[in-house]
Amino acid sequence: MTPKEIFSKTLVFGWIKLGLGVLNIIIDIALFALLMGLSVLFKSEGATALMFLLWLAGAGIVNFLLNHYIGYLVKAGHVAVIAIAFKNGVVPYGPVSVGKEMVKERFGTSNVYFMIDKLVAGSVKQIQRMVGRVTDTLLGAVPGSDTLKSISNKFIDISLGYVDECCLGYTFYYDKQNPYKSAADGVVVYAQNWKTLLKDAAKTTAVVIFAYIVVTLVAFLLVGGLFRMLEWNMFVAFVISLLFAYSVKYAFIDSWILVKMMSSYMSVVPSTRITFDLYGKLSGMSAKFKKLLDKGGDTTPPVHNEPTAQAEPVIRATAQEHTAQTVMAETSAPPSRFCSSCGTRLEDGAEFCGNCGTRNR
């Protein structure tokens, strides 16, 4: 499947993300109206300033809860569906429900997902610093190199922000092992192909920056014009414009870039032969990667099989046929169980996790 096809068939995730963004803005406006209304009762500039600071703090908390908790889980479901689409050549019917079940089955609880996400992000940041040192060396003799280094490192920082999801997507692409181990393998796949992937990421990042600027300007013209007509605070209009632009970027622009980046990433997965020494090198460079690998409990590189003739019927299957195959598989074999604490696959009938000892009912 092409990235365009996958994006269009998983666009429902973008609308959900946009819904979260709009809800965020509505809550922020309601909170602002409430606090500013209270400040009028005190008839004091100090009270108004205090209420405004409380509004900024409240808006930050609301944004964190909606986008960094619910939004992350929605993004995880989107990543799961994109990964399986590239693997099987078909977007499953009912992608939202399928993505939700895949995340639940793979990670057990949201806490496991958040832990793996943080470890993957930390590991990728370490690679960023390694790449940053390379660019610093190359730009060292150039006049005004400090400014160029800052711009280059910031550009890499934005680019690698999409790599985290690719590595997490690998946990769904290669699901025959502990999710911690799959996530570690995903980071290694990126490290082994970082030149190719970072080049693609740089191109998409330029599009993101340009699109975000355009969306922000349009939002400020609309919201700012409305606030000026009503003689409301223009700074609040600017903040709301940023929130709206961020919501559009997060819902649609980021979703498109995510599909494009995962397309580049998944295209190199089958041909990548992970070398064992890279695990050791990354463990020495990043404590978070070492922790991720240690929790996986296995340092054996996975074997990626090339597509075979037997896989063609699956690739050509329609969404309805894919769903029917999934239902038949679920009814013919008991569902896999994972530890709610560490995410390790549980043995059939096991009550306690063999990795961490947690009791699972």
C-alpha positions in Angstrom: 0.0 0.0 0.0 1.1 3.5 -0.7 1.4 6.1 2.1 -1.4 8.1 0.6 -3.7 5.1 0.7 -2.9 4.3 4.3 -3.3 8.0 5.3 -6.7 8.2 3.7 -7.9 4.9 5.2 -6.7 5.8 8.7 -7.9 9.5 8.6 -10.4 8.7 11.4 -7.5 8.9 13.8 -6.8 12.4 12.6 -10.4 13.5 13.2 -10.2 12.0 16.8 -7.0 14.0 17.4 -8.6 17.1 16.0 -11.7 16.5 18.3 -9.3 16.4 21.3 -7.7 19.6 20.2 -11.1 21.4 19.8 -12.2 20.1 23.2 -9.0 21.5 24.6 -9.7 25.0 23.1 -13.3 25.0 24.3 -12.2 24.1 27.9 -9.5 26.8 27.8 -12.0 29.5 26.6 -14.5 28.5 29.3 -11.8 28.5 31.9 -10.6 32.0 30.7 -14.2 33.4 30.9 -14.7 32.0 34.4 -11.4 33.3 35.8 -11.7 36.7 34.1 -15.3 37.0 35.4 -14.0 36.4 38.9 -11.3 39.0 38.5 -14.0 41.6 37.7 -15.5 41.1 41.2 -12.2 42.2 42.8 -11.8 45.3 40.6 -8.0 45.0 40.9 -5.3 44.8 38.4 -3.4 42.4 40.7 -6.3 40.1 40.8 -6.6 40.2 37.0 -3.0 39.3 36.6 -3.3 36.5 39.2 -6.3 35.0 37.4 -4.5 35.2 34.1 -1.6 33.3 35.5 -4.0 30.7 36.9 -5.6 30.4 33.5 -2.2 29.8 31.8 -1.5 27.1 34.4 -4.9 25.5 34.0 -4.6 25.6 30.2 -1.3 23.8 30.5 -2.8 21.1 32.7 -5.7 20.5 30.4 -3.4 20.3 27.4 -1.2 17.8 29.2 -4.1 15.5 30.2 -5.8 15.5 26.8 -2.8 15.4 24.5 -0.2 13.6 26.6 -2.4 10.9 28.0 -5.5 10.3 25.8 -3.7 11.7 22.7 -0.7 9.4 23.2 -3.0 6.3 23.4 -4.8 7.4 20.2 -1.5 7.9 18.5 -0.4 4.4 19.7 -3.5 2.9 18.1 -2.7 4.8 14.9 0.9 3.6 14.9 -0.3 0.0 15.4 -2.7 0.1 12.4 -0.1 1.8 10.2 2.5 -0.9 11.1 0.1 -3.7 10.4 -1.0 -2.1 7.1 2.6 -2.0 5.8 3.2 -5.5 7.1 0.1 -7.2 5.6 -0.7 -4.8 2.8 -4.2 -4.0 4.0 -5.8 -1.6 6.5 -8.0 -3.6 8.9 -11.7 -3.0 8.9 -12.7 -0.7 11.8 -9.1 0.7 12.4 -9.9 2.5 15.7 -11.3 -0.6 17.4 -8.5 -2.8 15.9 -5.8 -0.3 17.0 -7.3 -0.2 20.5 -7.2 -4.0 20.9 -3.7 -4.2 19.4 -2.3 -1.7 21.9 -4.1 -3.4 24.8 -2.9 -6.8 23.8 0.7 -5.7 23.1 1.3 -3.6 26.1 -1.3 -4.8 28.7 -1.6 -1.5 30.4 -1.0 2.2 29.5 1.7 2.3 32.1 3.8 -0.3 30.2 3.2 1.7 27.0 4.3 5.0 28.6 7.4 3.3 30.1 8.5 1.9 26.8 7.7 5.2 25.0 10.0 7.1 27.4 12.8 4.6 27.1 12.6 4.6 23.3 12.5 8.4 23.3 15.5 8.6 25.5 17.4 6.1 23.4 16.7 8.0 20.2 17.8 11.3 21.9 21.1 9.6 22.5 21.4 8.9 18.8 20.5 12.5 18.2 23.5 13.7 20.4 25.7 11.3 18.4 24.6 12.8 15.1 24.8 16.3 16.7 28.5 15.7 17.5 29.1 14.7 13.8 27.4 17.9 12.5 29.3 20.0 15.1 32.6 18.6 13.8 31.7 19.3 10.2 30.5 22.8 10.9 33.3 23.7 13.3 35.5 25.6 10.8 32.6 27.5 9.2 32.3 31.2 10.1 29.2 31.7 12.4 29.3 28.0 13.1 27.5 28.4 16.5 24.4 29.6 14.8 24.5 26.9 12.2 25.1 24.3 14.8 22.1 25.5 16.8 19.8 25.5 13.7 21.2 22.1 12.5 20.6 20.5 16.0 17.2 21.9 16.3 16.3 20.6 12.8 17.6 17.1 13.8 15.6 17.4 17.0 12.3 18.0 15.2 13.2 15.3 12.6 13.9 12.6 15.2 10.6 13.4 17.0 8.9 11.2 14.4 11.4 8.3 14.8 10.0 7.4 18.3 6.8 6.3 16.7 8.6 4.3 14.0 10.5 2.3 16.7 7.2 1.7 18.6 5.6 0.7 15.3 8.3 -2.1 15.1 6.8 -3.6 18.3 3.6 -4.3 16.3 5.5 -5.3 13.1 7.6 -7.9 14.9 5.2 -9.1 17.6 6.6 -12.5 18.4 8.6 -11.4 21.4 8.5 -9.2 24.5 7.5 -5.6 23.6 10.6 -4.2 25.4 12.8 -6.4 23.2 10.9 -5.4 20.1 11.2 -1.7 21.0 15.0 -2.2 21.5 15.3 -3.9 18.1 13.3 -1.0 16.6 15.9 1.5 17.9 18.7 -0.6 16.6 17.0 -0.8 13.1 16.9 3.0 13.1 20.6 3.3 14.3 21.7 0.9 11.5 19.8 3.0 8.9 20.0 6.4 10.4 21.5 8.2 7.3 18.7 7.1 5.0 16.0 7.7 7.5 17.3 11.0 8.8 17.5 12.2 5.2 13.8 11.4 4.7 13.0 12.9 8.1 14.7 16.2 7.1 12.6 16.5 4.0 9.4 15.9 5.9 10.4 18.3 8.7 10.8 21.2 6.3 7.2 20.5 5.2 6.0 20.4 8.8 7.6 23.7 9.7 6.3 25.5 6.6 2.7 24.1 7.1 2.7 25.0 10.8 3.7 28.6 10.1 0.9 28.9 7.4 -1.8 27.3 9.7 -0.7 29.6 12.6 -0.9 32.7 10.5 -4.4 31.8 9.1 -5.6 30.9 12.6 -4.4 34.2 14.0 -6.0 36.2 11.2 -9.3 34.6 11.9 -9.2 34.5 15.7 -7.4 37.8 16.0 -9.9 39.5 13.7 -12.8 38.2 15.9 -11.1 39.3 19.1 -10.4 42.7 17.7 -14.0 43.2 16.7 -15.1 42.2 20.2 -12.3 44.3 21.8 -11.0 41.3 23.7 -7.4 40.6 24.8 -5.2 40.0 21.7 -2.6 38.0 23.6 -5.4 35.5 24.4 -6.3 35.5 20.7 -2.7 34.6 19.9 -2.6 31.8 22.5 -5.8 30.3 21.2 -4.5 30.6 17.6 -1.4 28.7 18.6 -3.6 26.0 20.2 -5.8 25.7 17.1 -2.8 25.6 14.8 -1.2 23.0 17.0 -4.4 20.9 16.9 -4.6 21.0 13.1 -0.9 20.1 12.9 -1.2 17.3 15.4 -4.3 15.9 13.8 -3.5 16.0 10.1 0.1 17.2 9.4 1.7 15.0 12.0 -0.5 12.1 10.9 0.7 12.4 7.3 4.4 12.8 8.3 3.9 9.7 10.6 2.7 7.6 7.7 5.5 8.9 5.5 8.2 8.3 8.1 6.9 4.8 8.9 6.8 4.1 5.2 10.6 4.9 5.0 11.2 2.9 8.2 9.2 -0.2 7.3 10.8 -0.3 3.8 14.2 -0.9 5.4 13.1 -3.4 8.1 12.9 -6.6 5.9 16.4 -6.0 4.4 18.1 -5.0 7.7 20.4 -7.5 9.3 21.0 -6.4 12.8 24.6 -6.9 14.0 25.0 -8.0 17.6 27.8 -5.5 18.4 25.4 -2.6 17.7 23.4 -3.6 20.8 26.6 -3.4 22.9 27.5 0.0 21.4 24.1 1.5 22.0 24.0 0.1 25.6 27.3 1.8 26.3 26.0 5.1 24.8 22.6 5.2 26.4 21.5 4.0 29.8 17.9 4.1 28.7 18.6 1.8 25.8 20.4 -0.6 28.1 17.4 -0.6 30.4 15.1 -1.2 27.5 17.2 -4.2 26.4 17.6 -5.6 29.9 13.8 -5.6 30.3 13.5 -7.4 27.0 15.7 -10.2 28.5 17.0 -11.3 25.1 20.0 -10.0 23.0 19.4 -12.2 20.0 18.9 -10.2 16.8 15.6 -11.0 15.1 15.4 -12.5 11.6 13.4 -10.5 9.1 11.9 -12.7 6.5 11.3 -11.4 3.0 7.7 -11.6 1.7 6.9 -15.0 0.2 4.3 -16.3 -2.2 2.4 -17.6 0.8 1.9 -14.0 2.0 0.3 -12.8 -1.3 -3.2 -13.9 -0.4 -3.0 -11.8 2.8 -1.6 -8.8 1.0 -4.4 -9.0 -1.6 -7.2 -9.6 0.9 -10.0 -7.1 1.3 -10.7 -5.4 4.6 -13.7 -7.7 5.2 -11.7 -10.9 4.4 -8.9 -9.7 6.8 -11.5 -9.2 9.6 -13.0 -12.7 8.9 -9.5 -14.3 9.1 -8.9 -12.4 12.4 -12.2 -13.7 13.9 -11.5 -17.3 12.9 -8.0 -17.1 14.4 -9.3 -15.7 17.7 -12.0 -18.5 17.9 -9.6 -21.3 17.1 -6.8 -20.4 19.5 -6.8 -18.8 23.0 -5.8 -15.1 23.1 -2.2 -14.2 24.1 -1.8 -12.8 27.6 0.7 -10.3 28.7 1.9 -9.2 32.1 0.1 -6.1 33.3 3.4 -4.9 34.9 6.2 -5.5 32.5 4.5 -6.6 29.3 6.1 -10.1 29.1 4.0 -12.7 27.3 2.5 -15.1 29.8 2.6 -18.9 29.5 -0.8 -20.5 29.0 -2.6 -20.8 32.3 0.2 -19.0 34.2 -1.0 -16.8 37.1 2.4 -15.2 37.9 4.8 -13.5 35.4 8.0 -15.4 34.8 9.9 -12.2 34.3 8.9 -9.9 37.2 6.7 -12.2 39.3 3.6 -10.0 39.2 0.3 -11.8 39.8 -2.0 -11.6 36.8 -5.7 -12.6 37.1 
